[in-house]
Amino acid sequence: MDSKRNYIISELMEENFIESETDQIYLEEKEDSGKSILRWKLLSNQNFSIRNVDKKNTIIHFFDEKKGMYKRVDHIVFENLGNNDWKIHLIEMKSSVKYNKWIEVKAKFRASYLLVQAIAAILSMNIKEVRMYTTYEKCNLDIPETMPTARRLFLGQKNVDPLDEWQGTDFGLNFGERIEFMHTPIQMVRNEMDILQGEFLCS
């Protein structure tokens, strides 16, 4: 299994598309609007990552761009749980999160979830769990007065408080049915270099 996976990664994929990682990974957001560095700590020391996913060629052209399916999270970490079992971490890095931005982030999570399912199938990985994270400095999920449709209750659909989604107590994505996931917000602190910094220990 490992030889097949290593061959696909090293010979059939673009160079450095997937990188081997130890138990600590430094993930960066390099945009001037919100430079961030997150130290990601894992229990396993045999992991993979796809850094800066949104900058790499991961578009699957039969998906519908108008439904946000061409958007990606910033980083994906494949955590090895032992044998061929894997936990997937989808990480989006933001400086400020408002309601509109949160809708965009969820679209990125949805598209990235399908992307990792495809990659895991190609690499013969057994996905045990997918978790989602958003790093941030400030957050305000009040629904703007200019978006009355966001306040409307839709018949037959579950109405979820954005704050409950954000805090992970009631987070799910629409795939024709609502699939629930764990979402964890990770607050960052701005340092003297005006860079947001933080760390997270996976459990």
Z-matrix of the N, CA and C atoms (Angstrom, degrees):
N
C 1 1.473
C 2 1.532 1 110.88
N 3 1.375 2 116.24 1 -47.57
C 4 1.460 3 119.66 2 -179.29
C 5 1.519 4 111.89 3 -63.43
N 6 1.332 5 117.21 4 -38.91
C 7 1.463 6 119.96 5 -178.34
C 8 1.524 7 110.70 6 -66.32
N 9 1.325 8 116.89 7 -39.67
C 10 1.463 9 120.14 8 176.76
C 11 1.524 10 110.26 9 -63.89
N 12 1.341 11 115.85 10 -46.11
C 13 1.471 12 120.46 11 -178.22
C 14 1.531 13 110.33 12 -63.09
N 15 1.317 14 116.39 13 -46.15
C 16 1.469 15 119.85 14 -179.43
C 17 1.517 16 111.76 15 -63.33
N 18 1.326 17 116.08 16 -37.04
C 19 1.467 18 119.64 17 178.65
C 20 1.520 19 110.59 18 -64.97
N 21 1.329 20 116.85 19 -45.25
C 22 1.466 21 119.90 20 -179.65
C 23 1.521 22 110.54 21 -61.92
N 24 1.349 23 116.36 22 -44.26
C 25 1.471 24 120.16 23 -178.27
C 26 1.526 25 111.30 24 -65.79
N 27 1.325 26 117.09 25 -43.78
C 28 1.472 27 119.80 26 -173.17
C 29 1.522 28 113.68 27 -85.33
N 30 1.340 29 117.15 28 -29.30
C 31 1.463 30 119.63 29 -172.98
C 32 1.526 31 114.16 30 -108.51
N 33 1.321 32 117.89 31 -28.84
C 34 1.466 33 120.01 32 -171.62
C 35 1.523 34 113.72 33 -109.69
N 36 1.335 35 117.11 34 -13.61
C 37 1.463 36 120.41 35 179.22
C 38 1.524 37 109.75 36 -105.71
N 39 1.322 38 115.69 37 161.18
C 40 1.458 39 120.17 38 175.84
C 41 1.526 40 110.06 39 -59.29
N 42 1.309 41 116.42 40 146.56
C 43 1.462 42 121.25 41 -178.59
C 44 1.527 43 111.07 42 -58.75
N 45 1.327 44 115.74 43 131.88
C 46 1.467 45 123.74 44 178.59
C 47 1.529 46 113.28 45 64.73
N 48 1.325 47 117.51 46 18.17
C 49 1.467 48 118.54 47 174.43
C 50 1.523 49 109.68 48 -65.48
N 51 1.316 50 115.88 49 -49.20
C 52 1.464 51 122.19 50 173.03
C 53 1.523 52 107.66 51 -113.79
N 54 1.346 53 116.34 52 132.03
C 55 1.462 54 121.07 53 -177.48
C 56 1.523 55 110.85 54 -117.14
N 57 1.329 56 116.77 55 141.66
C 58 1.465 57 121.24 56 174.12
C 59 1.527 58 108.93 57 -74.65
N 60 1.328 59 116.17 58 142.39
C 61 1.463 60 121.31 59 -175.96
C 62 1.520 61 110.94 60 -134.61
N 63 1.339 62 115.57 61 155.71
C 64 1.458 63 122.00 62 173.30
C 65 1.534 64 108.53 63 -94.64
N 66 1.326 65 116.77 64 -150.49
C 67 1.460 66 119.54 65 -176.52
C 68 1.534 67 113.24 66 -87.81
N 69 1.336 68 117.61 67 0.36
C 70 1.463 69 120.82 68 174.70
C 71 1.528 70 109.41 69 -133.61
N 72 1.326 71 115.22 70 130.48
C 73 1.459 72 120.98 71 -179.59
C 74 1.525 73 107.97 72 -129.49
N 75 1.322 74 116.80 73 132.62
C 76 1.459 75 120.71 74 175.63
C 77 1.524 76 108.42 75 -100.44
N 78 1.328 77 115.19 76 113.43
C 79 1.465 78 121.71 77 -177.67
C 80 1.523 79 108.95 78 -103.98
N 81 1.331 80 116.08 79 134.99
C 82 1.458 81 120.50 80 -174.20
C 83 1.523 82 112.02 81 -124.90
N 84 1.304 83 114.77 82 143.83
C 85 1.467 84 123.09 83 164.87
C 86 1.518 85 105.40 84 -111.87
N 87 1.339 86 116.70 85 120.50
C 88 1.462 87 120.71 86 -170.68
C 89 1.518 88 113.61 87 -103.93
N 90 1.336 89 117.75 88 -0.51
C 91 1.459 90 120.12 89 179.17
C 92 1.528 91 109.81 90 -64.85
N 93 1.335 92 116.26 91 138.74
C 94 1.467 93 120.81 92 -178.54
C 95 1.523 94 112.17 93 -59.83
N 96 1.347 95 116.55 94 -29.21
C 97 1.465 96 120.31 95 -177.04
C 98 1.523 97 112.59 96 -69.51
N 99 1.327 98 117.73 97 -16.88
C 100 1.462 99 118.84 98 -179.56
C 101 1.510 100 112.88 99 -168.16
N 102 1.322 101 117.32 100 62.35
C 103 1.463 102 120.83 101 179.75
C 104 1.527 103 109.63 102 -61.41
N 105 1.342 104 115.34 103 131.73
C 106 1.459 105 120.61 104 -175.84
C 107 1.518 106 110.36 105 -142.35
N 108 1.336 107 115.41 106 149.37
C 109 1.456 108 122.11 107 172.28
C 110 1.519 109 107.61 108 -133.43
N 111 1.326 110 115.92 109 124.02
C 112 1.460 111 121.47 110 -179.23
C 113 1.524 112 108.80 111 -121.04
N 114 1.338 113 115.46 112 125.23
C 115 1.469 114 119.38 113 175.04
C 116 1.525 115 107.64 114 -90.32
N 117 1.322 116 115.26 115 114.96
C 118 1.461 117 122.33 116 -175.52
C 119 1.527 118 108.00 117 -103.37
N 120 1.341 119 116.23 118 117.42
C 121 1.460 120 121.07 119 -174.54
C 122 1.528 121 109.99 120 -110.83
N 123 1.344 122 115.30 121 130.34
C 124 1.458 123 122.12 122 -176.63
C 125 1.523 124 110.59 123 -119.73
N 126 1.316 125 116.46 124 157.21
C 127 1.458 126 120.74 125 176.59
C 128 1.525 127 110.81 126 -78.99
N 129 1.322 128 116.19 127 -32.55
C 130 1.462 129 121.92 128 179.07
C 131 1.524 130 109.91 129 -86.10
N 132 1.339 131 116.78 130 154.93
C 133 1.465 132 119.74 131 175.53
C 134 1.531 133 112.08 132 -117.04
N 135 1.338 134 116.02 133 18.64
C 136 1.461 135 121.52 134 177.55
C 137 1.526 136 108.47 135 -129.42
N 138 1.301 137 115.28 136 80.74
C 139 1.457 138 121.33 137 -172.37
C 140 1.524 139 110.55 138 -127.25
N 141 1.321 140 115.58 139 172.65
C 142 1.458 141 121.94 140 174.81
C 143 1.516 142 108.82 141 -129.73
N 144 1.333 143 115.48 142 158.98
C 145 1.462 144 119.69 143 172.46
C 146 1.519 145 109.65 144 -142.00
N 147 1.318 146 114.36 145 155.93
C 148 1.465 147 121.70 146 164.72
C 149 1.521 148 104.22 147 -121.15
N 150 1.320 149 116.14 148 104.30
C 151 1.459 150 121.06 149 -178.37
C 152 1.526 151 109.86 150 -87.61
N 153 1.334 152 114.07 151 148.59
C 154 1.471 153 120.62 152 177.88
C 155 1.529 154 110.88 153 50.19
N 156 1.330 155 114.68 154 51.25
C 157 1.465 156 121.26 155 -176.62
C 158 1.519 157 111.24 156 -56.64
N 159 1.339 158 115.65 157 -39.03
C 160 1.464 159 119.45 158 -176.65
C 161 1.525 160 112.75 159 -67.10
N 162 1.341 161 117.29 160 -12.91
C 163 1.471 162 120.71 161 178.44
C 164 1.534 163 111.84 162 -98.36
N 165 1.335 164 116.87 163 -5.31
C 166 1.459 165 120.48 164 -177.41
C 167 1.523 166 110.41 165 -101.69
N 168 1.311 167 114.72 166 164.22
C 169 1.464 168 120.22 167 -177.24
C 170 1.527 169 109.99 168 -80.61
N 171 1.340 170 116.39 169 87.58
C 172 1.464 171 120.41 170 -178.70
C 173 1.527 172 111.98 171 -121.03
N 174 1.318 173 117.11 172 15.05
C 175 1.461 174 120.32 173 -178.71
C 176 1.524 175 109.82 174 -71.08
N 177 1.318 176 115.83 175 129.52
C 178 1.460 177 122.10 176 174.74
C 179 1.525 178 105.59 177 -105.86
N 180 1.311 179 116.79 178 108.20
C 181 1.458 180 121.44 179 -162.38
C 182 1.527 181 114.71 180 -70.31
N 183 1.321 182 118.92 181 -16.45
C 184 1.458 183 117.34 182 178.47
C 185 1.527 184 112.69 183 -83.73
N 186 1.338 185 117.23 184 -4.00
C 187 1.456 186 119.96 185 171.55
C 188 1.531 187 109.93 186 -81.02
N 189 1.332 188 115.37 187 159.66
C 190 1.462 189 121.89 188 -175.13
C 191 1.525 190 110.18 189 -90.80
N 192 1.323 191 116.10 190 113.77
C 193 1.465 192 121.08 191 -179.00
C 194 1.525 193 111.16 192 -60.66
N 195 1.343 194 117.24 193 -35.04
C 196 1.469 195 121.03 194 -176.38
C 197 1.525 196 112.43 195 -67.21
N 198 1.308 197 117.40 196 -17.91
C 199 1.467 198 121.29 197 177.70
C 200 1.530 199 111.27 198 -97.69
N 201 1.340 200 116.40 199 18.54
C 202 1.458 201 120.86 200 176.04
C 203 1.506 202 113.94 201 76.83
N 204 1.354 203 117.89 202 16.60
C 205 1.457 204 120.28 203 -173.57
C 206 1.523 205 113.95 204 -82.12
N 207 1.350 206 117.35 205 -2.20
C 208 1.460 207 119.72 206 176.11
C 209 1.531 208 111.52 207 -98.57
N 210 1.330 209 116.79 208 1.16
C 211 1.458 210 120.26 209 -178.81
C 212 1.518 211 110.09 210 -92.59
N 213 1.330 212 116.50 211 149.85
C 214 1.465 213 121.14 212 -178.13
C 215 1.530 214 110.05 213 -134.46
N 216 1.319 215 115.70 214 156.76
C 217 1.461 216 120.36 215 171.49
C 218 1.525 217 108.58 216 -71.27
N 219 1.319 218 116.56 217 173.24
C 220 1.461 219 120.39 218 -178.14
C 221 1.527 220 112.62 219 -75.89
N 222 1.341 221 116.97 220 -40.83
C 223 1.466 222 119.76 221 -174.65
C 224 1.525 223 110.46 222 -142.81
N 225 1.316 224 115.51 223 148.21
C 226 1.462 225 122.59 224 174.12
C 227 1.521 226 107.83 225 -127.52
N 228 1.327 227 116.36 226 130.32
C 229 1.465 228 121.58 227 177.24
C 230 1.523 229 108.34 228 -118.74
N 231 1.342 230 115.34 229 129.54
C 232 1.459 231 122.53 230 175.71
C 233 1.529 232 107.20 231 -102.47
N 234 1.322 233 117.01 232 107.24
C 235 1.467 234 121.80 233 -177.83
C 236 1.527 235 109.91 234 -95.58
N 237 1.325 236 116.09 235 122.91
C 238 1.461 237 120.52 236 179.47
C 239 1.524 238 110.47 237 -79.62
N 240 1.324 239 116.56 238 121.93
C 241 1.464 240 121.64 239 -179.32
C 242 1.523 241 111.92 240 -94.16
N 243 1.317 242 116.88 241 -0.87
C 244 1.459 243 121.47 242 -176.20
C 245 1.511 244 109.61 243 117.75
N 246 1.329 245 115.42 244 144.88
C 247 1.462 246 121.20 245 -175.74
C 248 1.523 247 109.01 246 54.92
N 249 1.325 248 117.15 247 -123.68
C 250 1.460 249 119.56 248 -179.06
C 251 1.527 250 111.57 249 -115.81
N 252 1.324 251 116.73 250 26.20
C 253 1.467 252 121.29 251 178.95
C 254 1.526 253 109.55 252 -96.30
N 255 1.334 254 115.51 253 137.94
C 256 1.457 255 120.81 254 -173.79
C 257 1.526 256 111.19 255 -135.34
N 258 1.328 257 114.15 256 142.02
C 259 1.465 258 121.80 257 169.95
C 260 1.527 259 107.06 258 -108.98
N 261 1.325 260 116.17 259 131.34
C 262 1.459 261 121.09 260 -176.70
C 263 1.525 262 109.23 261 -105.24
N 264 1.332 263 116.36 262 133.05
C 265 1.459 264 122.66 263 177.78
C 266 1.529 265 108.75 264 -116.12
N 267 1.323 266 116.70 265 121.28
C 268 1.463 267 122.45 266 176.46
C 269 1.524 268 107.95 267 -104.70
N 270 1.333 269 116.85 268 121.73
C 271 1.466 270 121.35 269 -170.64
C 272 1.522 271 110.23 270 -123.98
N 273 1.323 272 115.81 271 120.81
C 274 1.462 273 122.46 272 175.12
C 275 1.526 274 108.08 273 -111.12
N 276 1.340 275 116.93 274 133.43
C 277 1.458 276 121.40 275 -176.10
C 278 1.523 277 110.32 276 -112.17
N 279 1.339 278 115.57 277 121.77
C 280 1.462 279 122.18 278 -179.50
C 281 1.523 280 109.25 279 -131.78
N 282 1.331 281 116.31 280 157.82
C 283 1.455 282 119.45 281 171.25
C 284 1.526 283 109.49 282 -92.97
N 285 1.330 284 116.28 283 -47.78
C 286 1.463 285 121.12 284 179.97
C 287 1.528 286 109.22 285 -128.46
N 288 1.322 287 116.35 286 135.53
C 289 1.468 288 121.18 287 179.72
C 290 1.522 289 108.95 288 -120.41
N 291 1.322 290 115.20 289 119.66
C 292 1.463 291 122.24 290 171.52
C 293 1.520 292 108.48 291 -116.01
N 294 1.324 293 116.88 292 177.45
C 295 1.465 294 120.77 293 -173.49
C 296 1.534 295 111.41 294 -56.25
N 297 1.339 296 117.15 295 -49.41
C 298 1.470 297 120.51 296 -178.54
C 299 1.523 298 111.02 297 -60.01
N 300 1.325 299 116.55 298 -41.38
C 301 1.469 300 121.15 299 -179.54
C 302 1.524 301 110.54 300 -67.25
N 303 1.319 302 117.05 301 -35.61
C 304 1.463 303 121.32 302 178.22
C 305 1.540 304 110.96 303 -63.64
N 306 1.328 305 117.21 304 -38.43
C 307 1.465 306 121.00 305 175.65
C 308 1.530 307 110.09 306 -61.15
N 309 1.335 308 116.82 307 -42.15
C 310 1.469 309 121.29 308 177.87
C 311 1.531 310 111.40 309 -64.59
N 312 1.321 311 116.19 310 -41.03
C 313 1.460 312 120.52 311 -179.63
C 314 1.530 313 110.02 312 -62.69
N 315 1.322 314 117.22 313 -41.97
C 316 1.469 315 120.03 314 179.06
C 317 1.523 316 111.45 315 -63.31
N 318 1.340 317 117.29 316 -36.24
C 319 1.466 318 120.24 317 176.38
C 320 1.528 319 110.26 318 -63.89
N 321 1.331 320 116.92 319 -38.40
C 322 1.461 321 120.47 320 177.22
C 323 1.528 322 110.93 321 -65.33
N 324 1.328 323 116.92 322 -40.99
C 325 1.460 324 120.32 323 177.59
C 326 1.532 325 110.68 324 -60.82
N 327 1.318 326 116.54 325 -43.16
C 328 1.464 327 119.88 326 -177.30
C 329 1.529 328 111.34 327 -63.68
N 330 1.335 329 116.56 328 -48.22
C 331 1.468 330 120.12 329 179.65
C 332 1.524 331 111.03 330 -65.01
N 333 1.329 332 117.21 331 -39.52
C 334 1.467 333 121.20 332 -177.80
C 335 1.523 334 111.32 333 -70.14
N 336 1.331 335 117.53 334 -32.14
C 337 1.460 336 121.52 335 176.27
C 338 1.528 337 110.40 336 -61.06
N 339 1.333 338 116.90 337 -45.05
C 340 1.462 339 120.07 338 178.38
C 341 1.529 340 111.11 339 -67.52
N 342 1.347 341 116.18 340 -36.31
C 343 1.460 342 119.92 341 177.41
C 344 1.530 343 111.13 342 -60.90
N 345 1.345 344 117.73 343 -46.24
C 346 1.469 345 119.14 344 -177.72
C 347 1.523 346 111.31 345 -69.06
N 348 1.328 347 117.12 346 -29.51
C 349 1.463 348 118.35 347 175.12
C 350 1.530 349 110.40 348 -63.65
N 351 1.337 350 116.01 349 -40.65
C 352 1.468 351 119.87 350 178.81
C 353 1.519 352 110.68 351 -66.36
N 354 1.338 353 117.29 352 -46.11
C 355 1.466 354 120.87 353 -179.36
C 356 1.527 355 110.95 354 -63.20
N 357 1.329 356 116.52 355 -42.71
C 358 1.461 357 120.64 356 -179.98
C 359 1.530 358 111.04 357 -62.85
N 360 1.321 359 116.83 358 -37.38
C 361 1.470 360 119.87 359 177.80
C 362 1.526 361 110.24 360 -65.78
N 363 1.337 362 117.09 361 -43.05
C 364 1.462 363 121.02 362 179.38
C 365 1.528 364 110.99 363 -62.07
N 366 1.342 365 116.57 364 -38.01
C 367 1.469 366 121.55 365 -176.82
C 368 1.532 367 112.78 366 -94.33
N 369 1.341 368 116.72 367 8.58
C 370 1.474 369 122.19 368 178.04
C 371 1.523 370 112.07 369 55.32
N 372 1.343 371 116.00 370 45.12
C 373 1.465 372 121.69 371 177.79
C 374 1.532 373 109.66 372 -97.33
N 375 1.305 374 116.20 373 138.73
C 376 1.465 375 121.44 374 176.18
C 377 1.527 376 108.54 375 -94.15
N 378 1.329 377 117.17 376 103.76
C 379 1.469 378 121.03 377 -178.55
C 380 1.526 379 109.44 378 -78.02
N 381 1.329 380 115.74 379 120.63
C 382 1.467 381 121.08 380 177.29
C 383 1.518 382 112.25 381 -93.40
N 384 1.360 383 116.02 382 -30.15
C 385 1.467 384 119.51 383 -176.72
C 386 1.523 385 109.01 384 -162.65
N 387 1.336 386 115.65 385 147.43
C 388 1.463 387 122.10 386 172.54
C 389 1.520 388 107.57 387 -122.75
N 390 1.335 389 116.17 388 125.42
C 391 1.467 390 121.45 389 177.53
C 392 1.521 391 109.82 390 -118.71
N 393 1.331 392 116.00 391 153.53
C 394 1.458 393 121.35 392 -175.43
C 395 1.524 394 110.28 393 -128.19
N 396 1.338 395 115.57 394 144.48
C 397 1.463 396 121.80 395 -173.76
C 398 1.526 397 109.40 396 -141.01
N 399 1.331 398 115.44 397 146.71
C 400 1.461 399 120.87 398 172.14
C 401 1.521 400 108.25 399 -130.50
N 402 1.333 401 116.99 400 122.31
C 403 1.460 402 119.65 401 173.23
C 404 1.526 403 108.08 402 -87.93
N 405 1.332 404 115.93 403 149.20
C 406 1.468 405 119.49 404 -175.15
C 407 1.524 406 109.55 405 -162.16
N 408 1.327 407 114.67 406 161.52
C 409 1.464 408 121.08 407 170.07
C 410 1.521 409 109.72 408 -104.39
N 411 1.331 410 115.71 409 -45.70
C 412 1.461 411 121.10 410 -178.81
C 413 1.524 412 109.40 411 -130.67
N 414 1.332 413 115.83 412 148.26
C 415 1.461 414 120.34 413 -179.49
C 416 1.522 415 110.24 414 -143.54
N 417 1.331 416 116.38 415 131.88
C 418 1.468 417 122.82 416 174.43
C 419 1.520 418 107.38 417 -144.28
N 420 1.330 419 117.22 418 107.26
C 421 1.457 420 121.70 419 -174.53
C 422 1.523 421 113.48 420 -101.24
N 423 1.343 422 117.08 421 19.32
C 424 1.464 423 119.59 422 174.90
C 425 1.529 424 109.39 423 -61.42
N 426 1.321 425 116.39 424 135.62
C 427 1.461 426 120.93 425 179.67
C 428 1.523 427 108.85 426 -75.62
N 429 1.341 428 117.89 427 125.94
C 430 1.472 429 120.32 428 -177.65
C 431 1.534 430 111.92 429 -63.01
N 432 1.331 431 115.12 430 146.63
C 433 1.462 432 120.28 431 177.06
C 434 1.526 433 111.20 432 -61.70
N 435 1.328 434 117.46 433 -24.54
C 436 1.465 435 121.83 434 -178.70
C 437 1.530 436 112.21 435 -79.38
N 438 1.353 437 117.80 436 2.13
C 439 1.467 438 121.51 437 -179.85
C 440 1.532 439 110.32 438 -122.98
N 441 1.342 440 117.73 439 66.75
C 442 1.476 441 119.35 440 -178.26
C 443 1.522 442 112.72 441 -62.37
N 444 1.341 443 118.46 442 -28.68
C 445 1.467 444 119.83 443 -179.04
C 446 1.523 445 111.23 444 -65.63
N 447 1.323 446 117.24 445 -27.20
C 448 1.465 447 120.22 446 -179.87
C 449 1.517 448 111.53 447 -69.59
N 450 1.352 449 116.69 448 -19.79
C 451 1.456 450 120.69 449 -179.56
C 452 1.536 451 112.19 450 -91.80
N 453 1.331 452 116.17 451 -9.44
C 454 1.459 453 120.90 452 -173.90
C 455 1.523 454 110.26 453 -77.13
N 456 1.339 455 116.37 454 139.69
C 457 1.453 456 121.55 455 174.64
C 458 1.527 457 108.90 456 -86.04
N 459 1.339 458 117.11 457 126.94
C 460 1.451 459 121.41 458 -179.52
C 461 1.521 460 109.66 459 -98.82
N 462 1.336 461 115.67 460 131.05
C 463 1.451 462 122.60 461 -177.04
C 464 1.534 463 110.01 462 -59.96
N 465 1.317 464 116.38 463 131.67
C 466 1.458 465 120.82 464 176.11
C 467 1.517 466 114.70 465 80.73
N 468 1.330 467 116.99 466 -0.93
C 469 1.457 468 119.78 467 178.70
C 470 1.527 469 110.18 468 -114.32
N 471 1.296 470 115.53 469 146.54
C 472 1.454 471 120.44 470 177.78
C 473 1.515 472 109.63 471 -75.44
N 474 1.320 473 116.64 472 127.82
C 475 1.454 474 120.42 473 176.80
C 476 1.527 475 108.88 474 -91.68
N 477 1.329 476 115.84 475 119.92
C 478 1.457 477 120.79 476 -174.65
C 479 1.512 478 109.71 477 -116.35
N 480 1.309 479 116.23 478 134.14
C 481 1.464 480 121.92 479 175.54
C 482 1.533 481 108.55 480 -68.84
N 483 1.351 482 118.24 481 126.43
C 484 1.469 483 120.47 482 179.72
C 485 1.532 484 113.08 483 -54.95
N 486 1.332 485 116.68 484 -33.47
C 487 1.462 486 119.57 485 179.61
C 488 1.528 487 110.98 486 -67.59
N 489 1.337 488 116.97 487 -37.66
C 490 1.467 489 120.05 488 176.47
C 491 1.530 490 111.06 489 -65.14
N 492 1.337 491 115.59 490 -37.87
C 493 1.465 492 119.04 491 175.32
C 494 1.527 493 110.19 492 -61.75
N 495 1.318 494 114.71 493 -51.28
C 496 1.467 495 121.68 494 -176.09
C 497 1.521 496 111.26 495 -57.73
N 498 1.314 497 116.34 496 -44.45
C 499 1.465 498 120.64 497 -177.57
C 500 1.527 499 112.85 498 -77.56
N 501 1.339 500 116.38 499 -7.68
C 502 1.454 501 120.42 500 174.91
C 503 1.507 502 115.45 501 87.62
N 504 1.340 503 117.69 502 3.96
C 505 1.464 504 118.79 503 -179.65
C 506 1.526 505 111.92 504 -81.08
N 507 1.335 506 117.78 505 -18.25
C 508 1.471 507 120.57 506 179.25
C 509 1.534 508 108.86 507 -154.26
N 510 1.340 509 116.23 508 63.90
C 511 1.456 510 120.82 509 -176.60
C 512 1.519 511 110.46 510 -107.90
N 513 1.327 512 116.09 511 130.81
C 514 1.458 513 120.68 512 178.17
C 515 1.515 514 110.56 513 -155.23
N 516 1.327 515 116.13 514 163.15
C 517 1.460 516 122.35 515 179.66
C 518 1.520 517 109.66 516 -124.98
N 519 1.334 518 115.19 517 148.52
C 520 1.456 519 121.32 518 -175.29
C 521 1.529 520 111.33 519 -89.06
N 522 1.332 521 115.78 520 116.29
C 523 1.459 522 122.15 521 172.56
C 524 1.530 523 109.37 522 -125.45
N 525 1.346 524 116.02 523 42.50
C 526 1.454 525 120.01 524 -171.72
C 527 1.510 526 110.24 525 87.75
N 528 1.286 527 116.21 526 -31.71
C 529 1.460 528 125.38 527 166.58
C 530 1.519 529 105.99 528 -132.13
N 531 1.318 530 115.80 529 155.70
C 532 1.453 531 119.97 530 -178.41
C 533 1.521 532 109.49 531 -84.35
N 534 1.343 533 115.92 532 118.85
C 535 1.460 534 120.98 533 177.14
C 536 1.520 535 108.32 534 -104.39
N 537 1.322 536 115.93 535 127.32
C 538 1.461 537 120.35 536 -176.21
C 539 1.531 538 110.76 537 -88.26
N 540 1.333 539 114.20 538 143.08
C 541 1.459 540 122.37 539 178.21
C 542 1.529 541 108.46 540 -134.91
N 543 1.333 542 114.87 541 168.04
C 544 1.457 543 119.44 542 171.40
C 545 1.525 544 108.07 543 -92.29
N 546 1.326 545 116.40 544 126.37
C 547 1.462 546 121.16 545 173.37
C 548 1.519 547 108.78 546 -116.99
N 549 1.349 548 115.51 547 134.32
C 550 1.454 549 121.09 548 -179.80
C 551 1.520 550 110.04 549 -126.02
N 552 1.333 551 118.23 550 117.25
C 553 1.470 552 119.67 551 171.90
C 554 1.528 553 110.01 552 -78.44
N 555 1.331 554 116.81 553 137.87
C 556 1.466 555 121.67 554 -179.17
C 557 1.525 556 107.54 555 -121.70
N 558 1.329 557 115.99 556 108.85
C 559 1.464 558 118.83 557 -178.18
C 560 1.525 559 110.50 558 -79.28
N 561 1.322 560 114.50 559 135.23
C 562 1.462 561 122.29 560 -178.82
C 563 1.525 562 109.25 561 -108.06
N 564 1.334 563 115.64 562 160.17
C 565 1.462 564 121.89 563 -179.90
C 566 1.523 565 108.53 564 -120.88
N 567 1.322 566 116.69 565 135.20
C 568 1.466 567 121.56 566 -178.69
C 569 1.531 568 109.38 567 -82.07
N 570 1.333 569 116.56 568 128.07
C 571 1.458 570 120.45 569 -179.39
C 572 1.530 571 111.70 570 -93.37
N 573 1.335 572 116.34 571 -174.53
C 574 1.471 573 120.81 572 -175.67
C 575 1.531 574 112.13 573 -69.32
N 576 1.345 575 117.32 574 -14.54
C 577 1.467 576 121.80 575 176.66
C 578 1.526 577 111.57 576 -93.19
N 579 1.338 578 116.34 577 8.20
C 580 1.465 579 122.96 578 -179.60
C 581 1.530 580 111.61 579 65.08
N 582 1.330 581 116.13 580 31.06
C 583 1.467 582 122.09 581 177.35
C 584 1.522 583 108.29 582 -112.78
N 585 1.315 584 116.19 583 134.45
C 586 1.463 585 120.38 584 176.84
C 587 1.521 586 109.02 585 -77.13
N 588 1.326 587 115.35 586 131.63
C 589 1.451 588 120.60 587 -178.76
C 590 1.519 589 110.74 588 -128.11
N 591 1.331 590 114.97 589 149.64
C 592 1.456 591 119.92 590 176.61
C 593 1.503 592 110.45 591 -171.31
N 594 1.334 593 115.97 592 173.42
C 595 1.452 594 120.12 593 175.56
C 596 1.519 595 108.88 594 -146.21
N 597 1.332 596 114.10 595 155.50
C 598 1.463 597 119.57 596 -179.19
C 599 1.518 598 108.79 597 -143.30
N 600 1.326 599 116.14 598 132.81
C 601 1.464 600 122.37 599 177.87
C 602 1.518 601 108.76 600 -106.03
N 603 1.319 602 116.87 601 117.79
C 604 1.464 603 121.02 602 178.71
C 605 1.523 604 109.51 603 -72.16
N 606 1.317 605 115.25 604 142.27
C 607 1.463 606 119.50 605 -179.93
C 608 1.517 607 110.22 606 -123.57
